[in-house]
Each structure stands twice: as C-alpha cells, then as structure tokens.
Amino acid sequence: MEDDDAIFNRAFLDDVDCDKPVGCWSIQQSSDYTTAIIRNNVWKGYTAFHKKETQEHGCIYVGDGMKNGNLCFMI
C-alpha cells in the first residue's frame, strides 16, 4: 500500500489533470449534455459521474485490481 501504484494511496484527492501519464483519464458527456462521465484508463473498471449544476455524483470500481501497463501504447 505504500507503493505509488497502490489504488488507495495518500494523494487520492489530487486533480485529475495532474495525473500521469497524460491521457490516463477519459472524459465523456451524456447525450443530453447534463452529465460528465470520467473513466480511468490505468485502473480499468473505475468510473465516476457528475450531473451538471447539481450535487448528484457517484463512482464505482468494478475491476480486477490489475494496473494497465499498456497505456503508453494505447495513447
């Protein structure tokens, strides 16, 4: 857990745009443009959402806990 690659490390509240490697997050919007959907490309299975102009948000991780080591080849 002390390793920087740990899913639950101490810097978990850092800004998404500061995460490395660049491109490790995918951001999409819903078809009605009211909800932002964020997915992590390093830890496959983590998804979060936020509904525009509300406090409605949530996240879920449904994955195998294996880090995607091929991300640099996917970007």
The first five atom37 places (N, CA, C, CB, O) and aatype in JSON, in Angstrom:
{
  "aatype": [12, 6, 3, 3, 3, 0, 9, 13, 2, 1, 0, 13, 10, 3, 3, 19, 3, 4, 3, 11, 14, 19, 7, 4, 17, 15, 9, 5, 5, 15, 15, 3, 18, 16, 16, 0, 9, 9, 1, 2, 2, 19, 17, 11, 7, 18, 16, 0, 13, 8, 11, 11, 6, 16, 5, 6, 8, 7, 4, 9, 18, 19, 7, 3, 7, 12, 11, 2, 7, 2, 10, 4, 13, 12, 9],
  "atom_mask": [
    [1, 1, 1, 1, 1],
    [1, 1, 1, 1, 1],
    [1, 1, 1, 1, 1],
    [1, 1, 1, 1, 1],
    [1, 1, 1, 1, 1],
    [1, 1, 1, 1, 1],
    [1, 1, 1, 1, 1],
    [1, 1, 1, 1, 1],
    [1, 1, 1, 1, 1],
    [1, 1, 1, 1, 1],
    [1, 1, 1, 1, 1],
    [1, 1, 1, 1, 1],
    [1, 1, 1, 1, 1],
    [1, 1, 1, 1, 1],
    [1, 1, 1, 1, 1],
    [1, 1, 1, 1, 1],
    [1, 1, 1, 1, 1],
    [1, 1, 1, 1, 1],
    [1, 1, 1, 1, 1],
    [1, 1, 1, 1, 1],
    [1, 1, 1, 1, 1],
    [1, 1, 1, 1, 1],
    [1, 1, 1, 0, 1],
    [1, 1, 1, 1, 1],
    [1, 1, 1, 1, 1],
    [1, 1, 1, 1, 1],
    [1, 1, 1, 1, 1],
    [1, 1, 1, 1, 1],
    [1, 1, 1, 1, 1],
    [1, 1, 1, 1, 1],
    [1, 1, 1, 1, 1],
    [1, 1, 1, 1, 1],
    [1, 1, 1, 1, 1],
    [1, 1, 1, 1, 1],
    [1, 1, 1, 1, 1],
    [1, 1, 1, 1, 1],
    [1, 1, 1, 1, 1],
    [1, 1, 1, 1, 1],
    [1, 1, 1, 1, 1],
    [1, 1, 1, 1, 1],
    [1, 1, 1, 1, 1],
    [1, 1, 1, 1, 1],
    [1, 1, 1, 1, 1],
    [1, 1, 1, 1, 1],
    [1, 1, 1, 0, 1],
    [1, 1, 1, 1, 1],
    [1, 1, 1, 1, 1],
    [1, 1, 1, 1, 1],
    [1, 1, 1, 1, 1],
    [1, 1, 1, 1, 1],
    [1, 1, 1, 1, 1],
    [1, 1, 1, 1, 1],
    [1, 1, 1, 1, 1],
    [1, 1, 1, 1, 1],
    [1, 1, 1, 1, 1],
    [1, 1, 1, 1, 1],
    [1, 1, 1, 1, 1],
    [1, 1, 1, 0, 1],
    [1, 1, 1, 1, 1],
    [1, 1, 1, 1, 1],
    [1, 1, 1, 1, 1],
    [1, 1, 1, 1, 1],
    [1, 1, 1, 0, 1],
    [1, 1, 1, 1, 1],
    [1, 1, 1, 0, 1],
    [1, 1, 1, 1, 1],
    [1, 1, 1, 1, 1],
    [1, 1, 1, 1, 1],
    [1, 1, 1, 0, 1],
    [1, 1, 1, 1, 1],
    [1, 1, 1, 1, 1],
    [1, 1, 1, 1, 1],
    [1, 1, 1, 1, 1],
    [1, 1, 1, 1, 1],
    [1, 1, 1, 1, 1]
  ],
  "atom_positions": [
    [[0.81, -1.2, 0.0], [0.0, 0.0, 0.0], [0.85, 1.26, 0.0], [-0.92, 0.0, 1.19], [0.36, 2.32, -0.39]],
    [[2.09, 1.18, 0.42], [2.96, 2.36, 0.42], [3.48, 2.67, -0.98], [4.13, 2.14, 1.38], [4.02, 3.75, -1.21]],
    [[3.32, 1.76, -1.91], [3.78, 1.95, -3.27], [2.92, 3.01, -3.97], [3.74, 0.61, -4.06], [1.72, 3.1, -3.7]],
    [[3.52, 3.82, -4.85], [2.78, 4.84, -5.58], [1.73, 4.25, -6.5], [3.73, 5.68, -6.39], [0.77, 4.94, -6.86]],
    [[1.87, 2.99, -6.88], [0.91, 2.36, -7.76], [-0.32, 1.85, -7.02], [1.56, 1.22, -8.49], [-1.27, 1.38, -7.65]],
    [[-0.32, 1.93, -5.71], [-1.46, 1.43, -4.94], [-2.71, 2.21, -5.3], [-1.19, 1.51, -3.43], [-2.65, 3.43, -5.48]],
    [[-3.82, 1.53, -5.39], [-5.08, 2.18, -5.74], [-5.47, 3.2, -4.69], [-6.2, 1.14, -5.91], [-5.92, 4.3, -5.02]],
    [[-5.29, 2.86, -3.44], [-5.71, 3.75, -2.36], [-4.48, 4.39, -1.72], [-6.54, 2.98, -1.3], [-4.11, 4.04, -0.6]],
    [[-3.84, 5.32, -2.41], [-2.68, 5.99, -1.83], [-3.07, 7.31, -1.19], [-1.6, 6.22, -2.9], [-4.22, 7.73, -1.3]],
    [[-2.14, 7.96, -0.54], [-2.44, 9.17, 0.22], [-2.81, 10.37, -0.65], [-1.25, 9.53, 1.07], [-3.46, 11.29, -0.17]],
    [[-2.42, 10.37, -1.91], [-2.65, 11.51, -2.79], [-3.92, 11.32, -3.63], [-1.45, 11.72, -3.71], [-3.97, 11.76, -4.78]],
    [[-4.91, 10.68, -3.08], [-6.09, 10.36, -3.86], [-6.97, 11.57, -4.17], [-6.9, 9.34, -3.13], [-7.87, 11.45, -5.0]],
    [[-6.74, 12.72, -3.56], [-7.53, 13.91, -3.85], [-6.83, 14.88, -4.8], [-7.86, 14.62, -2.56], [-7.25, 16.03, -4.94]],
    [[-5.77, 14.44, -5.45], [-5.09, 15.28, -6.43], [-6.01, 15.53, -7.63], [-3.76, 14.63, -6.89], [-6.91, 14.74, -7.91]],
    [[-5.76, 16.65, -8.33], [-6.55, 16.98, -9.52], [-6.32, 15.95, -10.61], [-6.19, 18.38, -10.02], [-5.22, 15.43, -10.77]],
    [[-7.38, 15.66, -11.36], [-7.3, 14.69, -12.45], [-6.31, 15.15, -13.52], [-8.68, 14.48, -13.07], [-5.59, 14.33, -14.08]],
    [[-6.26, 16.45, -13.81], [-5.38, 16.93, -14.86], [-3.9, 16.86, -14.49], [-5.74, 18.34, -15.2], [-3.05, 17.09, -15.35]],
    [[-3.58, 16.55, -13.24], [-2.19, 16.41, -12.8], [-1.71, 14.96, -12.87], [-2.02, 16.93, -11.38], [-0.52, 14.7, -12.72]],
    [[-2.64, 14.02, -13.1], [-2.27, 12.61, -13.12], [-1.38, 12.29, -14.3], [-3.51, 11.73, -13.15], [-1.51, 12.86, -15.38]],
    [[-0.47, 11.36, -14.07], [0.43, 10.9, -15.12], [0.26, 9.41, -15.28], [1.89, 11.26, -14.8], [0.01, 8.72, -14.29]],
    [[0.39, 8.89, -16.45], [0.72, 9.59, -17.69], [-0.46, 10.4, -18.2], [1.17, 8.6, -18.74], [-1.61, 10.12, -17.88]],
    [[-0.14, 11.41, -19.0], [-1.18, 12.22, -19.62], [-2.04, 11.28, -20.46], [-0.58, 13.38, -20.48], [-1.51, 10.46, -21.22]],
    [[-3.34, 11.4, -20.35], [-4.25, 10.53, -21.08], [-4.75, 9.37, -20.27], [0.0, 0.0, 0.0], [-5.42, 8.48, -20.81]],
    [[-4.45, 9.34, -18.98], [-4.89, 8.21, -18.16], [-6.37, 8.31, -17.77], [-4.04, 8.12, -16.9], [-6.92, 7.37, -17.21]],
    [[-7.0, 9.44, -18.07], [-8.43, 9.62, -17.82], [-9.16, 9.86, -19.13], [-8.67, 10.8, -16.83], [-8.65, 10.56, -20.01]],
    [[-10.34, 9.29, -19.27], [-11.23, 9.55, -20.4], [-12.43, 10.29, -19.85], [-11.65, 8.22, -21.14], [-13.06, 9.85, -18.89]],
    [[-12.75, 11.43, -20.47], [-13.9, 12.22, -20.02], [-14.89, 12.3, -21.17], [-13.47, 13.65, -19.56], [-14.54, 12.67, -22.29]],
    [[-16.14, 11.94, -20.88], [-17.21, 11.98, -21.86], [-18.39, 12.72, -21.27], [-17.62, 10.55, -22.31], [-18.45, 12.95, -20.06]],
    [[-19.33, 13.1, -22.11], [-20.56, 13.69, -21.62], [-21.75, 12.9, -22.15], [-20.66, 15.18, -22.03], [-21.67, 12.26, -23.2]],
    [[-22.84, 12.96, -21.4], [-24.04, 12.24, -21.81], [-24.62, 12.9, -23.06], [-25.08, 12.22, -20.67], [-24.27, 14.02, -23.4]],
    [[-25.51, 12.19, -23.74], [-26.09, 12.7, -24.98], [-26.93, 13.95, -24.77], [-26.93, 11.63, -25.63], [-27.11, 14.73, -25.7]],
    [[-27.45, 14.15, -23.56], [-28.22, 15.36, -23.28], [-27.37, 16.47, -22.65], [-29.39, 15.03, -22.36], [-27.9, 17.5, -22.23]],
    [[-26.06, 16.27, -22.58], [-25.07, 17.25, -22.1], [-25.28, 17.67, -20.64], [-25.13, 18.49, -22.98], [-24.91, 18.78, -20.26]],
    [[-25.86, 16.81, -19.84], [-26.1, 17.16, -18.43], [-25.19, 16.42, -17.47], [-27.53, 16.89, -18.07], [-25.11, 16.78, -16.3]],
    [[-24.51, 15.39, -17.94], [-23.71, 14.55, -17.05], [-22.32, 14.32, -17.63], [-24.41, 13.21, -16.81], [-22.18, 13.97, -18.81]],
    [[-21.29, 14.5, -16.8], [-19.92, 14.19, -17.18], [-19.59, 12.79, -16.66], [-18.92, 15.25, -16.61], [-19.9, 12.45, -15.52]],
    [[-18.96, 12.0, -17.5], [-18.58, 10.63, -17.15], [-17.07, 10.52, -17.28], [-19.31, 9.56, -18.06], [-16.5, 10.84, -18.32]],
    [[-16.42, 10.08, -16.2], [-14.97, 10.01, -16.16], [-14.56, 8.55, -15.93], [-14.38, 10.94, -15.05], [-15.08, 7.88, -15.04]],
    [[-13.64, 8.07, -16.76], [-13.13, 6.7, -16.62], [-11.62, 6.72, -16.52], [-13.58, 5.82, -17.82], [-10.95, 7.51, -17.18]],
    [[-11.09, 5.85, -15.68], [-9.65, 5.74, -15.52], [-9.13, 4.67, -16.45], [-9.26, 5.44, -14.05], [-9.63, 3.54, -16.44]],
    [[-8.13, 5.01, -17.26], [-7.57, 4.06, -18.23], [-6.41, 3.26, -17.66], [-7.12, 4.8, -19.46], [-5.99, 2.28, -18.28]],
    [[-5.89, 3.65, -16.51], [-4.82, 2.89, -15.87], [-5.42, 1.78, -15.02], [-3.92, 3.81, -15.01], [-4.99, 0.63, -15.09]],
    [[-6.41, 2.12, -14.21], [-7.1, 1.15, -13.36], [-8.45, 0.89, -13.99], [-7.24, 1.67, -11.87], [-9.46, 1.46, -13.57]],
    [[-8.47, 0.03, -15.0], [-9.69, -0.28, -15.73], [-10.78, -0.74, -14.76], [-9.43, -1.35, -16.81], [-10.54, -1.58, -13.89]],
    [[-11.94, -0.19, -14.93], [-13.06, -0.56, -14.07], [-13.51, 0.58, -13.17], [0.0, 0.0, 0.0], [-14.57, 0.48, -12.55]],
    [[-12.73, 1.67, -13.09], [-13.13, 2.82, -12.27], [-13.88, 3.81, -13.15], [-11.9, 3.49, -11.59], [-13.35, 4.28, -14.16]],
    [[-15.11, 4.14, -12.76], [-15.95, 5.1, -13.47], [-16.59, 6.02, -12.45], [-17.03, 4.38, -14.34], [-17.0, 5.59, -11.38]],
    [[-16.69, 7.3, -12.8], [-17.34, 8.28, -11.94], [-18.23, 9.17, -12.82], [-16.29, 9.14, -11.15], [-18.04, 9.26, -14.03]],
    [[-19.19, 9.83, -12.18], [-20.05, 10.74, -12.92], [-20.4, 11.94, -12.05], [-21.34, 10.03, -13.39], [-20.32, 11.88, -10.83]],
    [[-20.78, 13.03, -12.7], [-21.29, 14.21, -12.01], [-22.35, 14.84, -12.88], [-20.15, 15.23, -11.68], [-22.13, 15.09, -14.06]],
    [[-23.49, 15.1, -12.3], [-24.59, 15.74, -13.02], [-24.46, 17.25, -12.9], [-25.95, 15.26, -12.47], [-24.32, 17.78, -11.8]],
    [[-24.5, 17.93, -14.02], [-24.29, 19.37, -14.14], [-25.26, 20.16, -13.26], [-24.43, 19.8, -15.59], [-26.46, 19.88, -13.23]],
    [[-24.71, 21.15, -12.56], [-25.46, 22.09, -11.73], [-26.26, 21.42, -10.61], [-26.38, 22.89, -12.6], [-27.3, 21.93, -10.18]],
    [[-25.78, 20.26, -10.16], [-26.39, 19.57, -9.02], [-25.26, 19.05, -8.14], [-27.34, 18.41, -9.49], [-24.09, 19.16, -8.48]],
    [[-25.65, 18.48, -7.02], [-24.67, 17.79, -6.17], [-24.72, 16.29, -6.4], [-24.91, 18.12, -4.7], [-24.13, 15.52, -5.63]],
    [[-25.42, 15.87, -7.43], [-25.55, 14.45, -7.74], [-24.28, 13.94, -8.4], [-26.77, 14.21, -8.64], [-23.88, 14.43, -9.46]],
    [[-23.65, 12.96, -7.79], [-22.41, 12.38, -8.31], [-22.24, 10.99, -7.72], [-21.18, 13.28, -7.97], [-22.93, 10.61, -6.77]],
    [[-21.32, 10.25, -8.27], [-21.05, 8.92, -7.75], [-19.89, 8.28, -8.47], [0.0, 0.0, 0.0], [-19.39, 8.81, -9.47]],
    [[-19.46, 7.15, -7.96], [-18.37, 6.42, -8.61], [-18.47, 4.95, -8.23], [-16.98, 7.0, -8.21], [-19.12, 4.57, -7.25]],
    [[-17.81, 4.14, -9.02], [-17.78, 2.71, -8.76], [-16.49, 2.14, -9.35], [-19.04, 2.0, -9.38], [-15.99, 2.62, -10.36]],
    [[-15.97, 1.13, -8.69], [-14.83, 0.39, -9.24], [-15.24, -1.07, -9.33], [-13.53, 0.57, -8.37], [-15.51, -1.71, -8.31]],
    [[-15.29, -1.57, -10.55], [-15.56, -2.98, -10.78], [-14.44, -3.47, -11.68], [-16.99, -3.23, -11.42], [-14.56, -3.44, -12.91]],
    [[-13.38, -3.9, -11.08], [-12.22, -4.33, -11.85], [-11.48, -5.44, -11.13], [0.0, 0.0, 0.0], [-11.91, -5.93, -10.09]],
    [[-10.37, -5.82, -11.71], [-9.6, -6.93, -11.16], [-8.4, -6.46, -10.33], [-9.13, -7.83, -12.26], [-7.64, -7.29, -9.83]],
    [[-8.22, -5.14, -10.2], [-7.11, -4.61, -9.41], [-5.77, -4.67, -10.11], [0.0, 0.0, 0.0], [-4.73, -4.43, -9.49]],
    [[-5.79, -4.98, -11.39], [-4.56, -5.07, -12.16], [-4.34, -3.76, -12.92], [-4.6, -6.28, -13.14], [-5.23, -3.29, -13.63]],
    [[-3.16, -3.19, -12.77], [-2.81, -1.95, -13.45], [-2.62, -2.21, -14.94], [-1.54, -1.32, -12.83], [-2.01, -3.2, -15.33]],
    [[-3.15, -1.3, -15.76], [-2.98, -1.39, -17.21], [-1.6, -0.86, -17.57], [-4.1, -0.58, -17.96], [-1.4, 0.35, -17.64]],
    [[-0.66, -1.74, -17.79], [0.71, -1.37, -18.11], [0.9, -1.02, -19.57], [0.0, 0.0, 0.0], [1.99, -0.59, -19.96]],
    [[-0.12, -1.19, -20.4], [-0.03, -0.92, -21.82], [-0.55, 0.44, -22.22], [-0.76, -1.97, -22.58], [-0.68, 0.71, -23.42]],
    [[-0.85, 1.29, -21.27], [-1.47, 2.58, -21.58], [-0.61, 3.43, -22.51], [-1.74, 3.34, -20.3], [-1.14, 4.07, -23.42]],
    [[0.69, 3.44, -22.32], [1.55, 4.26, -23.18], [1.46, 3.82, -24.64], [3.01, 4.17, -22.72], [1.7, 4.64, -25.53]],
    [[1.13, 2.59, -24.91], [0.98, 2.1, -26.27], [-0.43, 2.35, -26.81], [1.31, 0.63, -26.34], [-0.65, 2.27, -28.02]],
    [[-1.37, 2.65, -25.93], [-2.76, 2.87, -26.33], [-3.05, 4.33, -26.65], [-3.68, 2.39, -25.24], [-4.01, 4.63, -27.36]],
    [[-2.23, 5.23, -26.12], [-2.5, 6.67, -26.3], [-2.05, 7.12, -27.66], [-1.79, 7.5, -25.22], [-2.19, 8.3, -28.0]]
  ]
}
